[in-house]
């Protein structure tokens, strides 16, 4: 799965209704390290092709059924179904 910016121009809340989802979230302040949307697999980055990616300060975590996640406007996100 590749990182991208949501087209929603507002902060977002996501409710996980079923199963689990692994998230990768980066604040807009990390844009200089991220490259173009879709260039890098956020969960398995190729640092040889995109060495700047290793300097990004991002967060990863898993949310489960019933969990709620918030991310601010403009940040990069990436998520995959985990279970």
C-alpha positions, -999 to 999 in steps of 0.1 A, spaced: 0 0 0 13 34 -9 11 67 11 -11 95 -1 -29 126 10 -66 124 14 -86 148 -8 -106 158 22 -94 192 32 -105 188 68 -92 168 98 -106 133 97 -120 107 122 -121 71 111 -140 44 129 -129 8 125 -161 -12 124 -148 -47 116 -114 -64 117 -82 -45 122 -63 -20 101 -26 -10 102 -20 27 97 10 48 88 5 85 95 28 114 87 23 150 97 23 176 69 57 188 83 72 156 70 64 163 33 100 171 24 109 134 32 79 117 16 84 121 -21 54 118 -44 22 100 -35 25 63 -45 63 63 -49 71 44 -17 54 15 1 50 30 36 52 -4 53 82 -17 33 101 14 20 130 10 -3 156 33 12 180 27 -17 155 43 -42 142 69 -17 168 75 10 151 107 23 121 85 35 142 71 64 143 106 79 106 111 81 91 111 116 58 92 111 37 69 133 25 34 127 -1 15 147 -30 -10 145 -66 -1 152 -92 -28 160 -130 -31 158 -145 -2 177 -114 19 177 -114 55 164 -85 73 148 -80 110 141 -56 125 116 -52 162 108 -57 179 74 -29 176 49 -10 147 64 1 116 45 -17 84 53 -15 48 44 -35 19 57 -39 -18 50 -64 -44 64 -45 -62 91 -68 -91 100 
